[in-house]
Amino acid sequence: MKNHETEIMTHPLEDLVRMDRIPHIWCPGCGIGSVFTSCLSAIKQSNIPYNQFTMVSGIGCSGRGAGYINVDSFHTTHGRAIPFASGIKMARPDLNVIVFSGDGDLFAIGGNHFIHAARRNMDITVVCVNNLTYGMTGGQVAATTPHKAKSATTAAGNSETPFNLPLLAYAAGATYVARWTMLHARDLADSIQEAILRRGFSFIEVLSPCPINYGRRNKEKSLETLKKYHENTIVKNGASPTELDVDFNKGVILGKFIDIDRPTCDEIYRKMYWPQEQGAADNRKTG
Protein backbone atom coordinates (compact mmCIF):
# COMPACT_ATOMS: atom_id res chain seq x y z
CA MET A 1 0.00 0.00 0.00
CA LYS A 2 1.41 3.35 -1.02
CA ASN A 3 2.03 5.98 1.59
CA HIS A 4 0.47 8.98 -0.14
CA GLU A 5 1.87 11.36 2.47
CA THR A 6 5.48 10.50 1.61
CA GLU A 7 5.14 9.62 -2.07
CA ILE A 8 6.99 12.11 -4.24
CA MET A 9 5.04 13.13 -7.33
CA THR A 10 7.01 14.18 -10.38
CA HIS A 11 5.83 16.02 -13.46
CA PRO A 12 6.14 14.00 -16.71
CA LEU A 13 8.29 16.78 -18.21
CA GLU A 14 10.45 17.34 -15.15
CA ASP A 15 13.48 15.72 -16.76
CA LEU A 16 13.43 18.51 -19.36
CA VAL A 17 13.26 21.37 -16.84
CA ARG A 18 16.05 22.93 -14.78
CA MET A 19 14.13 22.53 -11.54
CA ASP A 20 16.62 24.65 -9.59
CA ARG A 21 15.32 27.68 -11.53
CA ILE A 22 11.67 27.09 -10.66
CA PRO A 23 9.43 28.99 -9.94
CA HIS A 24 9.60 30.77 -13.30
CA ILE A 25 9.22 34.52 -13.82
CA TRP A 26 6.16 34.47 -16.09
CA CYS A 27 3.16 36.40 -14.82
CA PRO A 28 -0.17 34.84 -13.81
CA GLY A 29 -2.36 34.71 -16.92
CA CYS A 30 0.61 34.74 -19.30
CA GLY A 31 0.56 31.99 -21.93
CA ILE A 32 4.29 31.49 -22.35
CA GLY A 33 4.41 28.66 -19.82
CA SER A 34 1.76 26.77 -21.78
CA VAL A 35 3.66 27.29 -25.05
CA PHE A 36 6.87 26.16 -23.37
CA THR A 37 5.13 23.03 -22.09
CA SER A 38 3.93 22.20 -25.61
CA CYS A 39 7.49 22.64 -26.87
CA LEU A 40 8.88 20.31 -24.20
CA SER A 41 6.13 17.79 -24.98
CA ALA A 42 7.12 17.88 -28.65
CA ILE A 43 10.75 17.20 -27.77
CA LYS A 44 9.76 14.27 -25.58
CA GLN A 45 7.32 12.87 -28.16
CA SER A 46 10.01 12.95 -30.87
CA ASN A 47 11.93 10.15 -29.07
CA ILE A 48 15.16 11.88 -30.06
CA PRO A 49 17.84 11.77 -27.31
CA TYR A 50 17.99 15.04 -25.40
CA ASN A 51 21.70 15.45 -26.12
CA GLN A 52 20.80 15.91 -29.78
CA PHE A 53 18.84 19.10 -29.04
CA THR A 54 19.80 22.66 -28.36
CA MET A 55 17.53 25.64 -27.69
CA VAL A 56 18.39 29.26 -28.45
CA SER A 57 16.45 32.29 -27.18
CA GLY A 58 16.80 36.04 -27.45
CA ILE A 59 15.83 38.79 -25.00
CA GLY A 60 12.31 39.14 -23.63
CA CYS A 61 9.80 37.17 -21.57
CA SER A 62 9.83 34.23 -24.01
CA GLY A 63 13.61 34.39 -24.14
CA ARG A 64 13.75 32.95 -20.64
CA GLY A 65 12.78 29.58 -22.10
CA ALA A 66 16.41 28.74 -22.89
CA GLY A 67 17.25 29.14 -19.22
CA TYR A 68 14.59 26.72 -18.03
CA ILE A 69 15.05 23.82 -20.46
CA ASN A 70 17.40 21.07 -19.32
CA VAL A 71 19.31 20.63 -22.59
CA ASP A 72 22.23 22.57 -24.01
CA SER A 73 20.85 26.07 -24.47
CA PHE A 74 21.87 29.64 -25.25
CA HIS A 75 20.26 32.86 -23.99
CA THR A 76 21.62 35.31 -26.50
CA THR A 77 21.61 39.06 -27.14
CA HIS A 78 18.52 40.94 -28.28
CA GLY A 79 17.36 39.93 -31.75
CA ARG A 80 20.28 37.58 -32.34
CA ALA A 81 18.79 34.18 -31.52
CA ILE A 82 18.59 33.10 -35.16
CA PRO A 83 22.23 33.98 -36.04
CA PHE A 84 23.40 31.99 -33.01
CA ALA A 85 21.14 29.09 -34.01
CA SER A 86 22.39 29.26 -37.60
CA GLY A 87 26.01 29.08 -36.44
CA ILE A 88 25.27 26.07 -34.26
CA LYS A 89 23.51 24.27 -37.11
CA MET A 90 26.33 24.93 -39.58
CA ALA A 91 28.93 23.70 -37.09
CA ARG A 92 26.86 20.75 -35.88
CA PRO A 93 24.34 19.75 -38.57
CA ASP A 94 23.49 16.63 -36.54
CA LEU A 95 21.81 18.73 -33.83
CA ASN A 96 18.11 19.65 -33.69
CA VAL A 97 18.16 23.41 -33.14
CA ILE A 98 15.08 25.15 -31.73
CA VAL A 99 14.70 28.91 -31.46
CA PHE A 100 12.17 29.84 -28.77
CA SER A 101 11.55 33.58 -28.57
CA GLY A 102 9.00 36.39 -28.84
CA ASP A 103 7.57 38.56 -31.58
CA GLY A 104 9.56 41.62 -30.50
CA ASP A 105 12.88 39.81 -30.46
CA LEU A 106 12.32 37.91 -33.72
CA PHE A 107 10.55 40.48 -35.89
CA ALA A 108 11.73 43.92 -34.82
CA ILE A 109 15.44 44.06 -33.98
CA GLY A 110 15.78 40.47 -35.22
CA GLY A 111 13.64 40.82 -38.34
CA ASN A 112 16.48 40.96 -40.84
CA HIS A 113 18.02 37.81 -39.40
CA PHE A 114 14.68 36.02 -39.67
CA ILE A 115 14.11 36.74 -43.35
CA HIS A 116 17.62 35.69 -44.36
CA ALA A 117 17.53 32.47 -42.35
CA ALA A 118 14.23 31.64 -44.06
CA ARG A 119 15.69 32.59 -47.45
CA ARG A 120 18.66 30.27 -46.85
CA ASN A 121 16.36 27.51 -45.58
CA MET A 122 18.39 27.04 -42.41
CA ASP A 123 17.50 23.70 -40.89
CA ILE A 124 16.09 25.11 -37.62
CA THR A 125 12.71 25.27 -35.90
CA VAL A 126 11.54 28.74 -34.85
CA VAL A 127 8.74 28.99 -32.27
CA CYS A 128 7.50 32.58 -31.95
CA VAL A 129 5.35 33.44 -28.93
CA ASN A 130 3.31 36.37 -30.23
CA ASN A 131 1.76 38.39 -27.40
CA LEU A 132 1.36 41.49 -29.58
CA THR A 133 3.67 43.66 -27.49
CA TYR A 134 7.08 44.12 -25.90
CA GLY A 135 6.12 42.35 -22.68
CA MET A 136 9.31 42.49 -20.62
CA THR A 137 10.47 46.04 -21.34
CA GLY A 138 7.26 47.89 -20.49
CA GLY A 139 4.65 47.19 -23.15
CA GLN A 140 5.90 49.35 -26.03
CA VAL A 141 4.31 49.04 -29.47
CA ALA A 142 5.66 46.08 -31.45
CA ALA A 143 5.70 45.04 -35.10
CA THR A 144 2.74 42.80 -34.28
CA THR A 145 0.61 45.21 -32.21
CA PRO A 146 -2.85 45.44 -33.82
CA HIS A 147 -3.98 48.65 -35.50
CA LYS A 148 -5.56 51.02 -32.94
CA ALA A 149 -4.39 48.93 -29.97
CA LYS A 150 -2.90 50.85 -27.07
CA SER A 151 0.63 50.43 -25.77
CA ALA A 152 3.12 52.31 -23.61
CA THR A 153 4.27 54.24 -26.68
CA THR A 154 0.91 54.52 -28.47
CA ALA A 155 -1.39 55.76 -25.74
CA ALA A 156 -3.98 56.91 -28.28
CA GLY A 157 -3.77 53.68 -30.27
CA ASN A 158 -1.38 52.17 -32.80
CA SER A 159 -1.58 53.94 -36.15
CA GLU A 160 0.49 51.31 -37.96
CA THR A 161 -0.38 48.04 -39.68
CA PRO A 162 1.11 44.94 -38.00
CA PHE A 163 3.01 42.16 -39.72
CA ASN A 164 1.22 39.07 -40.97
CA LEU A 165 3.90 36.72 -39.63
CA PRO A 166 3.03 33.55 -41.59
CA LEU A 167 2.92 35.58 -44.82
CA LEU A 168 6.29 37.15 -44.02
CA ALA A 169 7.80 33.73 -43.29
CA TYR A 170 6.42 32.22 -46.50
CA ALA A 171 7.52 35.17 -48.66
CA ALA A 172 11.03 34.95 -47.20
CA GLY A 173 11.33 31.25 -48.05
CA ALA A 174 10.27 29.22 -45.00
CA THR A 175 9.44 25.63 -45.95
CA TYR A 176 7.10 24.95 -43.01
CA VAL A 177 4.68 27.56 -41.67
CA ALA A 178 1.97 27.09 -39.03
CA ARG A 179 0.00 29.06 -36.45
CA TRP A 180 -1.74 28.04 -33.22
CA THR A 181 -2.72 29.65 -29.94
CA MET A 182 -1.49 28.62 -26.51
CA LEU A 183 -5.02 27.30 -25.91
CA HIS A 184 -4.53 24.72 -28.69
CA ALA A 185 -1.85 22.94 -26.67
CA ARG A 186 -2.05 19.49 -28.28
CA ASP A 187 -2.18 20.82 -31.83
CA LEU A 188 0.78 23.04 -31.01
CA ALA A 189 2.83 20.18 -29.53
CA ASP A 190 2.11 18.02 -32.58
CA SER A 191 3.07 20.89 -34.90
CA ILE A 192 6.38 21.54 -33.14
CA GLN A 193 7.15 17.81 -33.20
CA GLU A 194 6.42 17.71 -36.93
CA ALA A 195 8.69 20.71 -37.45
CA ILE A 196 11.51 19.10 -35.47
CA LEU A 197 11.36 15.88 -37.50
CA ARG A 198 11.50 17.58 -40.90
CA ARG A 199 14.30 19.31 -42.82
CA GLY A 200 14.38 23.03 -43.47
CA PHE A 201 13.34 26.33 -41.93
CA SER A 202 10.20 25.74 -39.87
CA PHE A 203 8.21 28.61 -38.39
CA ILE A 204 5.37 28.30 -35.88
CA GLU A 205 3.57 31.38 -34.61
CA VAL A 206 1.76 30.98 -31.28
CA LEU A 207 -0.74 33.60 -30.16
CA SER A 208 -0.49 34.10 -26.40
CA PRO A 209 -1.95 36.63 -23.92
CA CYS A 210 0.08 39.27 -22.08
CA PRO A 211 -2.32 40.35 -19.30
CA ILE A 212 -0.02 42.96 -17.77
CA ASN A 213 1.39 45.05 -20.59
CA TYR A 214 -1.15 44.41 -23.35
CA GLY A 215 -4.36 43.25 -21.73
CA ARG A 216 -4.37 45.90 -19.00
CA ARG A 217 -3.90 48.79 -21.43
CA ASN A 218 -6.53 47.45 -23.80
CA LYS A 219 -8.98 46.55 -21.02
CA GLU A 220 -8.92 42.86 -21.89
CA LYS A 221 -8.67 40.23 -19.18
CA SER A 222 -6.90 36.91 -19.71
CA LEU A 223 -10.13 34.92 -19.70
CA GLU A 224 -11.54 37.23 -22.37
CA THR A 225 -8.45 36.57 -24.49
CA LEU A 226 -8.86 32.83 -24.08
CA LYS A 227 -12.51 33.14 -25.05
CA LYS A 228 -11.41 34.86 -28.27
CA TYR A 229 -8.94 32.08 -28.93
CA HIS A 230 -11.75 29.56 -28.51
CA GLU A 231 -14.61 31.31 -30.29
CA ASN A 232 -12.94 33.56 -32.87
CA THR A 233 -10.49 31.15 -34.46
CA ILE A 234 -10.91 28.51 -37.15
CA VAL A 235 -8.56 25.71 -38.17
CA LYS A 236 -8.01 25.87 -41.93
CA ASN A 237 -5.00 23.85 -42.97
CA GLY A 238 -3.51 24.93 -46.27
CA ALA A 239 -4.98 28.44 -46.10
CA SER A 240 -3.28 31.09 -48.21
CA PRO A 241 -0.76 33.12 -46.17
CA THR A 242 -2.36 36.28 -47.57
CA GLU A 243 -5.50 35.69 -45.48
CA LEU A 244 -3.76 35.21 -42.14
CA ASP A 245 -3.96 38.68 -40.59
CA VAL A 246 -4.65 38.65 -36.85
CA ASP A 247 -8.11 40.22 -36.67
CA PHE A 248 -10.37 38.62 -34.09
CA ASN A 249 -13.36 40.62 -35.30
CA LYS A 250 -13.14 38.77 -38.63
CA GLY A 251 -11.79 35.56 -37.14
CA VAL A 252 -8.21 34.31 -37.01
CA ILE A 253 -7.14 31.30 -39.06
CA LEU A 254 -5.02 28.59 -37.43
CA GLY A 255 -3.38 25.47 -38.84
CA LYS A 256 -0.52 24.31 -41.02
CA PHE A 257 -0.22 26.46 -44.12
CA ILE A 258 3.07 25.56 -45.80
CA ASP A 259 4.98 22.25 -45.87
CA ILE A 260 7.33 21.93 -48.82
CA ASP A 261 10.73 20.38 -49.38
CA ARG A 262 13.87 22.00 -50.77
CA PRO A 263 17.59 21.66 -49.99
CA THR A 264 18.73 23.18 -46.71
CA CYS A 265 21.51 25.72 -46.28
CA ASP A 266 23.96 23.31 -44.66
CA GLU A 267 23.28 20.65 -47.34
CA ILE A 268 23.98 23.07 -50.19
CA TYR A 269 27.04 24.52 -48.44
CA ARG A 270 28.65 21.14 -47.89
CA LYS A 271 27.76 19.90 -51.36
CA MET A 272 29.45 22.93 -52.94
CA TYR A 273 32.53 23.19 -50.74
CA TRP A 274 33.00 19.71 -49.25
CA PRO A 275 31.38 17.29 -51.70
CA GLN A 276 33.23 14.28 -50.27
CA GLU A 277 31.96 15.03 -46.77
CA GLN A 278 28.40 15.50 -48.05
CA GLY A 279 28.61 12.22 -49.95
CA ALA A 280 29.71 10.41 -46.80
CA ALA A 281 26.82 12.00 -44.86
CA ASP A 282 24.34 10.88 -47.52
CA ASN A 283 25.71 7.35 -47.35
CA ARG A 284 25.27 7.33 -43.56
CA LYS A 285 21.64 8.35 -43.95
CA THR A 286 20.89 5.62 -46.50
CA GLY A 287 23.18 2.95 -45.06
N, C-alpha and C positions, 0 to 999 in steps of 0.2 A: 504494500500500500504506500502510495507516494505521500510524502510529507509536504503538503502544499505551502506550508509556512516557510520552509527552508529551500524549496525548489527554486532554482534560478532560471528565469525565463529569458530567452535570448530572441532578438529580432532576426528574422530569416536573412536580412541583408547586413547584419552586424559585422560580418567578416569583410565587408567592403567599406566600412566606415571607420575613420580614426576616432575611436570612442573617447580618447583623452581630450578631444576638442569639442565634445558635446557638453552642454547644450549649444546649439548653433545661434547665430546672430539674427536670423530672419524674423521679421515682425509677425505677431499674430494676425492671421488673415492673408498673409503673403502666400503666393502659390509656388514660390521657388522650391520649397522643400518637397512638394508633391512632384514637381518636374524632376528634381534630383533623384527622388525615389524611383520614378519611371526609368530614368537613365541607368541607375544601378541594377534595376530588375532586368533591363535589356542586356547588360553585361553578363549577369548571372545566367540568363536564359540562353545566351550564345554558346555556352559550354566551352568557351575559349579560356585557357589558363590566364589568371589575373596578371601574371608577369609578362603577358603579351599585349597589355594595354598601357596607354598613358593618357592622362587628361591634362589639357591646357586651358587656362582661364585668364581673362583680362581683369580690369579693374571694375568694381561695381558690386552690387548685392549678389548677382549671379556668379560673379568671379570668385566668390568664396568657395564655390563647389570644389575647386582643385585642392583646397586645403582640408576638406572633409573626407575625400575619397581615399581609401586605403590601397592605392596603387601608385606607381611612379607618377608624379604630377608636377605641374609648373604653374605658379601664380605669377603672371608676367606683368609688364608695364601696360599702361592704358592704350587700348586699341591694337596691341601687338600680339594678341593670342595666336592669330592665324600665321604670321611669319614664324613664330616659334614652332608652331605645329608643323609647318611646312619643312623647316630645317630638320626637325626630328624625323619626319617621314622620309626625307631624302637620304639621311644618314642611316636610318634603320627602317627600310621598307617592309620588314617583317612585322613591325609593330602596328597595332590598331590604335590610331590617334583620334581622340575625341576632343573637340573644342566645346566647352560649356561656358557660355557667357551671355551678356544681355544686349538688348537692342542699341543702347547708347554706345557701348564699347565696340560692337561689331559694325555698326552702320553709320556712325558719325566720325569719330577720330580714326576708327578702323575700317571705314568704308572702302578706301582704295585697296587695302590689303584683301578684303573680301572679294572684290570683283576680279582681281588678278589671280587669286587662288582658284576661283571658279573657272576663269578662262583657261588656266593651265590644267584643269581637272586634277588638282591635287587629291590624292587618295586619303582624304580625311572626312570625318563626320562632324558637322557643325550643328550644335543644338543652341538655338537662340531663344532665350526667355524674354518675350516681348511684353513688358508691363507699361508701355506707352510713355515712359518718362525716364529721366535720370533719377533713379530711386535713392541711391546712396548719397549723392552730393547735394541734395536739397530740393529735388523735384523740378529742375529746369526743363524747358521745352526740349523735346528730342526729335530726331528725324522721323519718328513713328507717332508722335503726338497727334491725335485727330484734329481736324480743322475745327476751330472755335473752342476747343478744350482749354481749360485754364491750367496754368503752371506757375512756378515761381517767377519765371521771366516773361510770361504772357498773361498778366493778371486780368486783362480784358478779353482773353481768348486767343487761341493760336490762329494767325492769319494765313499760315502756310498749308500746303498740301503734303500729307505724309507719304512716305515710301509705301509701295506695295511690295513687301519683301519677297514673296515667292516669284513675282514677275521680275524683280531685279536679279534674283538668283538665276532664274532661267535665261534671261537675256545675257547674263555674264558668262554662261556656259555650264552651270551646275547640271549634273547628270541624274540627280535624284532630288526632288523637291516635294515637301509635304508640310502640312500645317494641322496642328491640333490645339486644344486648350488643356490647361492643367486638370480640368474636370474629366477629360477623356483619358484617364490614366492608363488603361489597358491598351487602347489604340495607340497611345503615344509610346508605351514600352515596346509594343510590337514593331512600330515604325522605326524606332531607334535601333532595335535589334536587326531589322532588315537592312538598315543603312550600314551598320557595322559589318555585316556579312557580305556586302557587295563592294565592287571596285569603283573608285571615282569620288568626285566631290559631292557629298550628300549634305543637304541643308534641310533642317526641320525647324520651323517656326512654332513656338508654343505661346499662346496668349495666356497671360497670368496677371492676376490683380495686384496692384500696389495700393493698399488701403490708406497708407499714411501720406504719401506725397502726390498721388494722383486722385485716389478716391475722395480724400478729404476736401481737396480743392474743388472737385467737380460734384460734391455732394452725392457721392455714390458709395454705399456701404458694400462690404465684401459679399454679403449674401445676395445683394442686388446684382453684382457682377456675375456671380455664379449662376443666378437665374437667367441672365442674358446668355451665358455660355450654353445653358441647357435649352432655352426656348428660341433663341435667335441665331442658331447655327444649323447648318445642314451639311451632311457628309455627301460629297459629290466627287468621287475619285475620277481623275482624268479631266477635271475642269480646266478650262483655258486660264493660264496665269493672268490674262488681262481682266478677268472678272473677280479677282481676289482681293479687292480693297476691303479694309476693315471698316465696315459701316453696319453697326448693329440695328439701325433703323431699317435697312434693306435686308439684313441677314448676312451672316458671314459664312463663307464656304470653307469646310474642312476636308481633309483627305490627302491622298497621294496624287500628285498632279503630273510629275515627271519621273520616269524611270527608264533611262536609255543607257546604252553601253558605248563607250569610246575609250581609246587608250589613255592611260593615266600619265601624269607628268613624269613620275619616276620611271615608268616603263619606257617612254619615249627617250628620256635622257640616257638611260643605260643602253638602249638599243643603238643610239647614235654614237655614243662615246666609248662604251664598253660592251661591244656586241658579244664577245666571248662570255662575259659575266652574265649578260642577259640570257644567252643561250643555255648556260648552266642552270640558271634560275628556272627557265621554262621546262627544262628536263626534270628538275626536282618536283615541279608541280604535276607533271604528267607521269612521273615514274612510280 
